Amino acid sequence: MNKRKLSKIFSFLILITIAVTAYLYTDWYVTQINKCRGMYLVWRGDRALRKLKLQKAIDFYLKGLALYPEHYSAWFNLGNIYVLYEDYYSAVDAYENAIKANPNYVIARMNYGIISAERLGDFDGAIDQYNTILGIRKKFLIWIPYVFNNMKSYKTNMGLAHYNKGVAYRQKYIYQEGKKDYELKYLKYAIASYKEAIKILQDSYDAHYNLGLAYHLYGDYRNAGLAYCKAIELEPFNYEAHYNLAILLRHLKYYKESVVEMQKATTLLTENEGMSNRQRYVFDVLNDISRTYMETKGKINYLVDNVSEDLTPNEVAAGNVTYVKGHLVMSDDFDEAILQNYSTCGSYSIFVKEEEDEDEILYGD
């Protein structure tokens, strides 16, 4: 028997085998065909998304997912597009399908939690998602210097889950009617979550700022002040921590220190947003604090008085100077002084009491 005849017989047997298996396992073949078609449509959806043709992307994703519903990244992308359209219920539904297809899909669970809490008011649903994320253990954590490292992303996700869990608990407390004493437990849970987040995201302004806000709401003003000061140290040109610290200091009747922080907040808000309604409100608060202090203490002096008086005529002529309260100063020196001024929490010592036992310090380095 020559090779040509053997080849024909072999080909015939393969065709017979395919025909028989197709007859016996029709559903499996249909599934594979649909999967291929679905993946192609999802690919077209990805391409449309990259070109920001959002409606086309939605259409392709929906067609592709109808054929291949287990494509979890397509569900995730679809959810993100719905968020852009502010269709939050459809977004949550898409994230749910992504999680159903891949229960360990951390990013989908994170987005599900954020939208549930911040847009739909489903705080318990969000907290459940964050707890699930914290319960997911990466099977293989690999660190190869300069080559591959999934340990950092895993730890970051855990830190974000703790942080977002804190946000959800704080929101749950704020939206409670009546604010009964036992509901303070939600703030305690928020504080605990933020502190866990800070163990991982040590340089996160948001984590420190929100920890301060939770302490502030809870009535622990000492730890609130320390947290705000840490946030200011991390991001000195973010007005929020300066503003909240000013409100806290006013409540504690440290009016001079309050004016200093409120002036910083006002300046930063003006530079970032111009004269907005929010900024006008901050001005009103500042004027109120200033008036109260002037009535009780006296003159306030919170600007940089002098940076350097030893300037040569050439330095002045070169234009590398700034005029500050009657003094010519080097621009670089002035910029450095401004950075130091905004990043220095002058009221830090108010919240630190040396005579307290270390075990009583709830917030610290």
C-alpha positions as CSV (number, residue, x, y, z in Angstrom):
1,M,0.0,0.0,0.0
2,N,1.6,3.3,-1.1
3,K,1.8,6.4,1.0
4,R,-0.8,8.3,-0.9
5,K,-3.5,5.6,-0.3
6,L,-2.5,5.6,3.5
7,S,-2.9,9.3,3.6
8,K,-6.3,9.2,2.1
9,I,-7.4,6.5,4.6
10,F,-6.1,8.5,7.5
11,S,-7.8,11.7,6.4
12,F,-11.1,9.7,5.9
13,L,-10.8,8.3,9.4
14,I,-10.3,11.8,10.9
15,L,-13.4,13.1,9.1
16,I,-15.4,10.1,10.4
17,T,-14.1,10.8,13.9
18,I,-15.0,14.5,13.7
19,A,-18.5,13.6,12.3
20,V,-19.1,11.1,15.1
21,T,-17.9,13.3,17.9
22,A,-19.9,16.3,16.5
23,Y,-23.0,14.1,16.5
24,L,-22.4,12.7,20.0
25,Y,-21.1,16.0,21.5
26,T,-23.0,18.6,19.6
27,D,-23.4,21.0,22.6
28,W,-19.6,21.0,23.2
29,Y,-18.8,21.9,19.6
30,V,-21.5,24.7,19.6
31,T,-20.0,26.0,22.8
32,Q,-16.5,26.2,21.4
33,I,-17.7,27.8,18.2
34,N,-19.7,30.4,20.2
35,K,-16.6,31.0,22.4
36,C,-14.5,31.8,19.4
37,R,-17.1,34.1,18.0
38,G,-17.6,35.7,21.4
39,M,-13.8,36.3,21.9
40,Y,-13.6,38.0,18.4
41,L,-16.5,40.3,19.3
42,V,-14.9,41.1,22.7
43,W,-11.7,41.9,20.9
44,R,-13.6,44.4,18.7
45,G,-15.1,45.8,21.8
46,D,-11.6,46.3,23.3
47,R,-10.5,48.0,20.2
48,A,-13.5,50.4,20.2
49,L,-12.9,51.1,23.9
50,R,-9.2,52.1,23.2
51,K,-10.5,54.5,20.6
52,L,-13.1,55.8,23.2
53,K,-16.0,54.8,21.0
54,L,-18.0,53.8,24.0
55,Q,-21.4,52.9,22.5
56,K,-19.7,50.7,19.9
57,A,-17.7,49.0,22.7
58,I,-20.9,48.4,24.6
59,D,-22.6,46.8,21.6
60,F,-19.7,44.6,20.8
61,Y,-19.2,43.5,24.4
62,L,-22.9,42.6,24.8
63,K,-22.9,40.6,21.6
64,G,-19.7,38.8,22.6
65,L,-20.9,38.1,26.1
66,A,-24.1,36.7,24.8
67,L,-22.0,34.0,23.1
68,Y,-19.2,33.7,25.8
69,P,-20.6,34.9,29.2
70,E,-17.5,33.6,31.1
71,H,-15.3,36.4,29.7
72,Y,-14.8,38.2,33.0
73,S,-12.6,41.0,31.7
74,A,-15.2,42.0,29.2
75,W,-17.8,42.2,32.0
76,F,-15.4,44.4,33.9
77,N,-14.8,46.8,31.0
78,L,-18.5,47.0,30.4
79,G,-19.0,47.9,34.1
80,N,-16.4,50.7,33.8
81,I,-18.2,52.1,30.7
82,Y,-21.5,52.1,32.5
83,V,-19.9,54.1,35.3
84,L,-18.8,56.7,32.8
85,Y,-22.4,56.9,31.7
86,E,-23.5,57.1,35.4
87,D,-25.6,54.0,34.9
88,Y,-24.5,52.6,38.3
89,Y,-27.1,49.7,38.5
90,S,-25.9,48.3,35.2
91,A,-22.3,48.8,36.3
92,V,-22.9,46.8,39.5
93,D,-24.7,44.1,37.5
94,A,-21.7,43.9,35.1
95,Y,-19.2,43.7,38.0
96,E,-21.3,40.9,39.5
97,N,-21.1,38.9,36.3
98,A,-17.3,39.4,36.2
99,I,-17.1,38.1,39.8
100,K,-19.3,35.2,39.0
101,A,-17.0,34.2,36.2
102,N,-13.9,34.8,38.3
103,P,-14.5,34.9,42.1
104,N,-10.9,36.0,42.7
105,Y,-11.2,39.1,40.4
106,V,-10.0,41.6,43.0
107,I,-10.3,44.7,40.9
108,A,-13.9,43.9,39.9
109,R,-14.8,43.4,43.6
110,M,-13.1,46.7,44.5
111,N,-15.0,48.6,41.8
112,Y,-18.2,46.9,42.9
113,G,-17.7,48.0,46.5
114,I,-16.8,51.6,45.5
115,I,-19.9,52.1,43.3
116,S,-22.2,50.3,45.8
117,A,-21.1,52.5,48.7
118,E,-20.5,55.8,47.1
119,R,-23.2,55.8,44.4
120,L,-25.9,53.4,45.6
121,G,-25.7,53.7,49.3
122,D,-25.3,49.9,49.7
123,F,-22.6,50.1,52.5
124,D,-23.1,46.5,53.7
125,G,-22.7,45.1,50.2
126,A,-19.5,47.1,49.7
127,I,-18.1,46.0,53.1
128,D,-18.8,42.4,52.1
129,Q,-16.8,42.8,48.9
130,Y,-13.9,44.3,50.8
131,N,-13.9,41.5,53.4
132,T,-13.9,39.0,50.5
133,I,-10.9,40.7,49.0
134,L,-9.1,40.6,52.3
135,G,-9.8,36.9,52.5
136,I,-8.3,36.2,49.1
137,R,-4.8,34.8,49.4
138,K,-2.5,34.9,46.5
139,K,-1.2,31.4,45.9
140,F,2.1,32.4,44.3
141,L,3.8,35.6,45.5
142,I,6.9,36.0,43.4
143,W,9.7,38.5,43.6
144,I,12.5,38.4,41.1
145,P,14.6,41.6,41.3
146,Y,14.2,43.8,38.1
147,V,12.2,41.0,36.4
148,F,8.9,40.3,38.1
149,N,7.1,41.3,41.4
150,N,3.5,40.6,42.2
151,M,3.9,41.1,45.9
152,K,3.7,44.9,45.7
153,S,0.4,44.9,43.7
154,Y,-1.1,42.3,46.1
155,K,-0.2,44.3,49.2
156,T,-1.4,47.5,47.6
157,N,-4.8,45.9,46.8
158,M,-5.1,44.7,50.4
159,G,-4.3,48.2,51.6
160,L,-6.9,49.7,49.3
161,A,-9.5,47.2,50.5
162,H,-8.8,48.2,54.2
163,Y,-9.0,51.9,53.2
164,N,-12.3,51.5,51.2
165,K,-13.8,49.5,54.0
166,G,-13.0,52.4,56.3
167,V,-14.7,54.8,53.9
168,A,-17.8,52.6,53.8
169,Y,-18.1,52.3,57.6
170,R,-17.7,56.1,58.0
171,Q,-20.4,56.6,55.4
172,K,-22.6,54.1,57.1
173,Y,-22.3,56.1,60.3
174,I,-23.0,59.4,58.7
175,Y,-26.1,58.2,57.0
176,Q,-27.6,56.7,60.1
177,E,-30.7,58.5,61.4
178,G,-30.6,59.6,65.0
179,K,-26.9,58.8,65.5
180,K,-27.5,56.6,68.5
181,D,-24.5,55.9,70.8
182,Y,-24.2,52.3,69.8
183,E,-23.8,53.4,66.1
184,L,-20.4,54.9,67.1
185,K,-19.1,51.3,66.5
186,Y,-19.2,52.1,62.8
187,L,-16.6,54.9,63.4
188,K,-14.5,52.5,65.5
189,Y,-14.6,50.0,62.6
190,A,-13.6,52.8,60.2
191,I,-10.7,53.9,62.4
192,A,-9.5,50.3,62.7
193,S,-9.7,49.8,58.9
194,Y,-7.8,53.0,58.2
195,K,-5.1,52.0,60.6
196,E,-4.7,48.7,58.9
197,A,-4.5,50.5,55.5
198,I,-1.8,52.8,56.8
199,K,0.3,49.7,57.8
200,I,0.5,49.0,54.1
201,L,0.0,52.4,52.5
202,Q,2.2,54.3,54.8
203,D,2.6,57.4,52.6
204,S,-1.1,57.6,51.6
205,Y,-2.4,61.1,52.2
206,D,-6.0,59.9,51.8
207,A,-5.6,57.2,54.5
208,H,-4.1,59.6,57.1
209,Y,-6.6,62.3,56.2
210,N,-9.6,60.0,56.5
211,L,-8.3,58.5,59.7
212,G,-8.2,62.1,61.1
213,L,-11.7,62.7,59.9
214,A,-13.0,59.5,61.5
215,Y,-11.3,60.4,64.8
216,H,-12.7,63.9,64.5
217,L,-16.3,62.5,64.1
218,Y,-15.7,60.1,67.0
219,G,-14.6,62.9,69.3
220,D,-11.0,61.8,69.7
221,Y,-9.6,65.3,68.9
222,R,-6.0,64.5,69.9
223,N,-5.6,61.6,67.5
224,A,-7.6,63.6,64.9
225,G,-5.1,66.4,65.1
226,L,-2.1,64.0,64.8
227,A,-3.6,62.3,61.8
228,Y,-4.3,65.7,60.1
229,C,-0.8,66.8,60.8
230,K,0.6,63.6,59.2
231,A,-1.6,64.2,56.1
232,I,-0.3,67.8,55.9
233,E,3.3,66.5,56.1
234,L,2.6,64.1,53.2
235,E,0.7,66.5,50.9
236,P,1.2,70.1,52.2
237,F,-0.6,71.7,49.2
238,N,-3.9,69.8,49.7
239,Y,-6.3,72.2,51.3
240,E,-8.6,69.6,53.0
241,A,-6.4,68.6,55.9
242,H,-5.5,72.3,56.6
243,Y,-9.2,73.2,56.6
244,N,-10.3,70.3,58.8
245,L,-7.4,71.0,61.2
246,A,-8.5,74.6,61.4
247,I,-12.0,73.6,62.3
248,L,-10.7,71.2,64.9
249,L,-8.5,73.9,66.4
250,R,-11.3,76.4,66.5
251,H,-13.4,73.9,68.4
252,L,-10.6,73.5,70.9
253,K,-10.3,77.3,71.2
254,Y,-6.8,77.5,69.7
255,Y,-7.8,80.5,67.5
256,K,-4.4,81.7,66.5
257,E,-3.4,78.2,65.3
258,S,-6.8,77.8,63.6
259,V,-6.3,81.0,61.6
260,V,-2.9,79.9,60.4
261,E,-4.3,76.6,59.0
262,M,-7.5,78.3,57.6
263,Q,-5.3,80.9,55.8
264,K,-3.3,78.1,54.2
265,A,-6.5,76.3,53.2
266,T,-8.0,79.5,51.7
267,T,-4.8,80.2,49.7
268,L,-4.6,76.7,48.3
269,L,-8.3,76.7,47.4
270,T,-8.0,80.0,45.6
271,E,-5.0,78.8,43.6
272,N,-6.7,75.5,42.6
273,E,-10.3,76.6,42.0
274,G,-10.5,80.4,41.8
275,M,-13.2,82.2,43.7
276,S,-15.8,79.4,44.0
277,N,-18.8,79.1,46.4
278,R,-16.7,76.7,48.5
279,Q,-13.9,79.2,48.7
280,R,-16.2,82.0,49.7
281,Y,-17.5,79.8,52.5
282,V,-13.9,79.1,53.7
283,F,-13.3,82.9,53.7
284,D,-16.4,83.4,55.9
285,V,-15.1,80.8,58.4
286,L,-11.6,82.4,58.3
287,N,-13.1,85.8,59.1
288,D,-15.2,84.4,61.9
289,I,-12.1,82.7,63.5
290,S,-10.0,85.9,63.0
291,R,-12.6,88.1,64.6
292,T,-12.9,85.7,67.6
293,Y,-9.2,85.6,68.1
294,M,-8.8,89.4,67.8
295,E,-11.4,89.8,70.5
296,T,-9.7,87.4,72.8
297,K,-6.0,87.4,72.1
298,G,-4.6,90.1,69.8
299,K,-2.7,90.5,66.6
300,I,-2.2,87.5,64.2
301,N,1.0,87.2,62.2
302,Y,1.1,84.1,60.1
303,L,3.0,85.1,57.0
304,V,6.7,84.6,56.3
305,D,8.4,87.6,57.8
306,N,11.9,87.2,56.3
307,V,13.9,84.5,54.5
308,S,17.2,86.2,53.7
309,E,18.3,89.8,53.9
310,D,21.8,89.2,52.7
311,L,21.2,89.8,48.9
312,T,23.8,91.2,46.5
313,P,22.9,93.9,43.9
314,N,23.5,91.3,41.2
315,E,21.0,88.9,42.7
316,V,18.4,91.6,42.8
317,A,19.2,92.7,39.3
318,A,18.9,89.2,38.0
319,G,15.3,89.0,39.1
320,N,15.8,85.9,41.2
321,V,14.1,87.5,44.2
322,T,10.7,87.8,45.7
323,Y,9.2,90.7,47.6
324,V,7.8,89.4,51.0
325,K,6.5,91.8,53.6
326,G,9.0,94.5,52.9
327,H,12.0,92.3,52.4
328,L,13.7,91.1,49.2
329,V,14.3,87.3,49.3
330,M,15.8,84.8,46.9
331,S,13.0,83.0,44.9
332,D,14.5,79.6,45.6
333,D,14.8,80.3,49.3
334,F,11.2,81.6,49.3
335,D,9.9,78.6,47.5
336,E,11.7,76.4,50.0
337,A,10.3,78.5,52.9
338,I,6.7,78.2,51.5
339,L,7.0,74.4,51.2
340,Q,8.3,74.2,54.7
341,N,5.6,76.5,56.0
342,Y,2.8,74.5,54.4
343,S,4.2,71.1,55.4
344,T,4.9,72.1,59.0
345,C,2.0,71.5,61.3
346,G,2.5,74.3,63.9
347,S,-0.2,72.9,66.1
348,Y,1.5,69.4,66.4
349,S,2.7,70.1,69.9
350,I,-0.9,70.8,71.1
351,F,-1.8,67.2,70.4
352,V,1.3,65.6,71.9
353,K,1.3,65.3,75.7
354,E,4.6,63.9,77.0
355,E,3.1,62.8,80.3
356,E,0.7,60.3,78.6
357,D,1.6,56.7,78.7
358,E,2.6,55.3,75.3
359,D,-0.1,52.6,75.6
360,E,-2.7,55.3,75.5
361,I,-1.6,56.7,72.2
362,L,-4.0,55.4,69.6
363,Y,-2.3,57.1,66.7
364,G,1.4,57.6,66.1
365,D,4.4,56.6,64.1
